[in-house]
Amino acid sequence: MLANYWPQRVAAAEPLAAALLDHHRTGRPRRVRALRADGVSFAIETEEYFTLAGRLAELDEIAVERCRGRVLDVGAGAGRHALALQERGLEVVAIDVSPVCSALCAERGVRQARTFDVMSLDSPAALGRFDSIFFGMQTIGVAGGVKPLEQLLRRLRSCLEPEGELIVDSSVLREPWEGDVEDTTSTRGEIVLSTRYHGLRGDSFPWLYLAEDDLAETAKRAGYATEGLARVDGGEYLAALRPNEEGEPGTGSSSGSE
């Protein structure tokens, strides 16, 4: 009988994916529990995955307007950004590591939705080249750490068209990791998470929260210049990363909107 109550272990992304699908099928918002390895827990509400009118509406609006040409929407979730970009007449390829999410995107009207792990995207042969690569809802955190992010940014250069750019949002880690409130290094944001929803328990996975200056420095080492686009009171920010010519080191962060 205990087996009926023991959580089923699934891939890391699947508890949230299942909650998004339930929300879509029933029209009722769902809640996913996220647990950090140090014991800090928080809730993920599915409602924000279906609207651009949430608490980060300002950043979403600017990001959608910034995208141009052929767009790669990374970690598409339920497809809210991809659908908004399609409405602007852009060609959008929406990718998500979860097959449930990619199927959900297609069901909701995303024309090109694929199951794909961005951490394996190292060549334009995989999906083609893009004018904009968009990491919404802090999806850049999938890199899991500062050094893996630098490596990812280097690989993504080959997937950008000339004059192409990455559009990224993130924020600093709010709750101290392991209680170290004095830690101000960029690696402070490297955490380990797992999620649960109903009878599903996802595998643990690394995630990265990155302050704006730390993102700019990491991007600089990978050969990008960073432009700050917007910031909101909660600490989230939006930035554009554009490769420098011939892969030269970046020039750092330029001032953007407040």
C-alpha positions as CSV (number, residue, x, y, z in Angstrom):
1,M,0.0,0.0,0.0
2,L,2.9,2.3,0.7
3,A,3.7,2.3,-3.1
4,N,0.5,4.2,-3.7
5,Y,1.8,7.1,-1.7
6,W,5.5,7.0,-2.6
7,P,6.3,9.8,-5.1
8,Q,7.1,8.6,-8.6
9,R,10.6,9.7,-9.7
10,V,10.6,11.4,-13.0
11,A,12.9,13.6,-15.1
12,A,13.7,17.0,-13.6
13,A,11.3,19.0,-15.8
14,E,8.3,16.7,-15.7
15,P,6.5,17.8,-12.5
16,L,6.1,21.4,-13.8
17,A,5.3,20.0,-17.3
18,A,2.5,17.9,-15.8
19,A,1.1,20.8,-13.8
20,L,1.1,23.0,-17.0
21,L,-0.8,20.3,-18.9
22,D,-3.3,20.0,-16.1
23,H,-3.8,23.7,-16.1
24,H,-4.3,23.8,-19.8
25,R,-6.8,20.9,-19.8
26,T,-8.9,22.0,-16.8
27,G,-8.5,25.8,-17.0
28,R,-7.5,25.8,-13.3
29,P,-4.1,27.1,-12.1
30,R,-1.9,24.6,-10.4
31,R,1.0,24.9,-7.9
32,V,4.3,23.1,-8.0
33,R,6.5,22.8,-4.9
34,A,10.2,23.6,-5.5
35,L,12.8,22.5,-2.9
36,R,16.4,23.7,-2.7
37,A,19.0,21.3,-1.6
38,D,19.6,23.4,1.5
39,G,16.0,23.1,2.6
40,V,14.5,26.4,1.3
41,S,11.2,25.8,-0.5
42,F,8.9,27.9,-2.6
43,A,5.9,27.5,-4.8
44,I,5.8,27.8,-8.6
45,E,2.4,29.0,-9.9
46,T,1.4,27.8,-13.3
47,E,-0.8,30.8,-14.1
48,E,2.2,33.0,-15.0
49,Y,3.1,30.5,-17.8
50,F,-0.1,31.3,-19.7
51,T,-0.1,35.1,-19.7
52,L,2.1,38.0,-20.4
53,A,0.2,40.2,-17.9
54,G,1.9,38.8,-14.8
55,R,4.4,40.5,-12.4
56,L,7.1,40.6,-15.1
57,A,4.8,42.1,-17.8
58,E,7.1,45.0,-18.3
59,L,10.1,42.8,-19.1
60,D,8.1,40.5,-21.2
61,E,6.7,43.3,-23.4
62,I,10.2,44.7,-24.0
63,A,11.6,41.3,-24.8
64,V,8.9,40.4,-27.3
65,E,9.4,43.7,-29.0
66,R,13.1,43.3,-29.1
67,C,13.0,40.0,-30.8
68,R,13.3,40.0,-34.6
69,G,13.7,37.8,-37.6
70,R,13.9,34.1,-36.8
71,V,13.6,33.5,-33.1
72,L,14.5,30.6,-30.8
73,D,12.4,30.5,-27.7
74,V,14.3,28.5,-25.1
75,G,12.4,26.7,-22.4
76,A,9.1,27.5,-24.0
77,G,7.0,26.0,-21.3
78,A,3.3,26.5,-22.3
79,G,4.3,28.7,-25.2
80,R,3.2,32.1,-24.0
81,H,6.2,34.0,-25.5
82,A,6.2,31.9,-28.7
83,L,2.6,32.7,-29.3
84,A,3.1,36.4,-28.7
85,L,6.1,36.4,-31.1
86,Q,4.1,34.5,-33.8
87,E,1.4,37.2,-33.5
88,R,4.0,39.7,-34.4
89,G,4.7,37.8,-37.6
90,L,8.0,36.3,-36.6
91,E,9.2,32.8,-37.3
92,V,9.5,31.1,-34.0
93,V,11.1,27.8,-33.0
94,A,10.0,26.9,-29.5
95,I,12.1,24.3,-27.7
96,D,11.7,22.6,-24.3
97,V,13.5,19.8,-22.7
98,S,10.1,18.2,-21.7
99,P,8.2,16.4,-24.4
100,V,5.0,17.2,-22.5
101,C,5.8,21.0,-22.8
102,S,6.7,20.8,-26.5
103,A,3.4,18.9,-27.2
104,L,1.5,21.5,-25.1
105,C,3.0,24.3,-27.1
106,A,1.9,22.7,-30.3
107,E,-1.6,22.1,-29.0
108,R,-1.8,25.7,-28.1
109,G,-0.9,26.8,-31.6
110,V,2.9,27.1,-31.7
111,R,3.8,26.2,-35.2
112,Q,7.3,24.9,-34.6
113,A,7.6,23.2,-31.2
114,R,10.4,20.7,-30.5
115,T,11.7,18.7,-27.7
116,F,15.3,19.8,-27.4
117,D,17.9,20.5,-24.6
118,V,19.5,23.8,-25.2
119,M,22.6,22.6,-23.3
120,S,23.3,20.3,-26.3
121,L,22.8,23.1,-28.9
122,D,26.3,23.7,-30.2
123,S,25.9,23.9,-33.9
124,P,23.4,25.6,-36.3
125,A,23.0,22.2,-37.9
126,A,20.7,21.2,-35.0
127,L,18.0,23.9,-35.5
128,G,19.4,26.4,-37.9
129,R,20.5,30.0,-37.3
130,F,18.6,32.7,-35.5
131,D,18.4,36.5,-35.3
132,S,17.2,36.3,-31.7
133,I,17.7,33.6,-29.1
134,F,15.3,34.3,-26.2
135,F,15.7,33.0,-22.7
136,G,12.5,34.1,-20.9
137,M,11.4,33.5,-17.3
138,Q,15.0,33.2,-16.2
139,T,15.6,30.1,-18.4
140,I,19.3,31.1,-18.7
141,G,19.5,29.5,-15.2
142,V,19.4,26.1,-16.9
143,A,23.2,26.4,-17.4
144,G,23.4,25.7,-13.7
145,G,26.6,27.5,-13.0
146,V,28.8,30.5,-14.1
147,K,31.4,28.4,-16.0
148,P,28.8,26.2,-17.8
149,L,27.0,29.4,-18.8
150,E,30.2,30.8,-20.3
151,Q,30.6,27.6,-22.3
152,L,27.0,27.7,-23.4
153,L,27.3,31.3,-24.6
154,R,30.4,30.4,-26.6
155,R,28.6,27.6,-28.3
156,L,25.5,29.8,-29.1
157,R,27.7,32.2,-31.1
158,S,27.6,29.8,-34.0
159,C,23.8,29.7,-33.9
160,L,23.4,33.4,-34.3
161,E,23.0,35.2,-37.6
162,P,25.2,38.2,-38.2
163,E,23.9,41.0,-35.9
164,G,22.0,38.4,-34.0
165,E,21.7,38.6,-30.2
166,L,20.6,36.8,-27.1
167,I,17.8,38.2,-25.0
168,V,18.0,37.1,-21.4
169,D,16.3,37.8,-18.1
170,S,17.5,36.8,-14.6
171,S,17.8,38.1,-11.1
172,V,20.1,37.8,-8.1
173,L,19.5,35.0,-5.7
174,R,17.3,36.4,-3.0
175,E,17.6,33.7,-0.2
176,P,21.2,33.1,0.9
177,W,22.5,29.7,-0.2
178,E,23.3,27.7,2.9
179,G,22.8,30.8,5.0
180,D,25.9,32.6,3.8
181,V,24.6,36.1,3.7
182,E,28.2,37.5,3.2
183,D,28.7,35.7,-0.1
184,T,28.5,38.2,-3.0
185,T,30.4,36.2,-5.6
186,S,28.7,35.2,-8.8
187,T,28.7,31.5,-7.8
188,R,26.4,32.3,-4.9
189,G,23.5,31.8,-7.4
190,E,24.5,28.3,-8.2
191,I,21.9,26.1,-6.5
192,V,20.4,22.7,-6.7
193,L,16.6,22.3,-7.0
194,S,14.0,19.6,-7.3
195,T,10.2,19.9,-7.9
196,R,7.1,18.0,-6.8
197,Y,3.6,17.9,-8.1
198,H,0.9,15.5,-7.0
199,G,2.6,12.1,-7.1
200,L,5.6,13.2,-9.1
201,R,9.0,13.9,-7.7
202,G,11.5,15.3,-10.2
203,D,15.2,14.5,-10.3
204,S,17.5,17.2,-8.8
205,F,19.0,19.7,-11.1
206,P,21.4,22.7,-10.9
207,W,20.1,26.2,-11.5
208,L,21.7,29.6,-11.7
209,Y,20.5,33.0,-10.5
210,L,22.9,35.8,-11.7
211,A,23.2,39.4,-10.8
212,E,23.3,41.8,-13.8
213,D,27.0,42.7,-13.3
214,D,27.9,39.0,-13.1
215,L,26.0,38.2,-16.3
216,A,27.9,41.0,-18.1
217,E,31.2,39.7,-16.8
218,T,30.5,36.2,-17.8
219,A,29.2,37.3,-21.2
220,K,32.4,39.4,-21.7
221,R,34.6,36.4,-21.2
222,A,32.5,34.5,-23.8
223,G,32.9,37.3,-26.3
224,Y,29.7,39.3,-25.9
225,A,28.9,42.9,-25.2
226,T,25.9,43.3,-22.8
227,E,23.2,46.0,-23.0
228,G,20.9,46.4,-20.1
229,L,17.3,46.8,-21.3
230,A,15.1,47.1,-18.2
231,R,14.9,46.3,-14.5
232,V,11.9,46.0,-12.2
233,D,11.6,46.6,-8.5
234,G,11.6,42.9,-7.6
235,G,15.2,42.6,-8.8
236,E,14.6,41.0,-12.2
237,Y,16.3,42.5,-15.2
238,L,16.4,42.1,-19.0
239,A,19.5,42.2,-21.0
240,A,20.7,41.8,-24.6
241,L,24.0,40.0,-25.4
242,R,25.5,40.6,-28.8
243,P,28.7,38.9,-30.0
244,N,31.7,41.1,-30.6
245,E,33.4,41.0,-34.0
246,E,35.7,38.0,-34.4
247,G,35.0,36.8,-30.9
248,E,37.0,39.6,-29.2
249,P,36.4,40.0,-25.4
250,G,33.3,42.0,-24.6
251,T,33.3,45.6,-23.4
252,G,31.1,45.0,-20.4
253,S,27.6,46.2,-19.7
254,S,26.2,49.4,-21.1
255,S,23.5,51.4,-19.2
256,G,19.9,50.5,-20.0
257,S,16.4,51.4,-18.8
258,E,15.7,51.8,-15.1
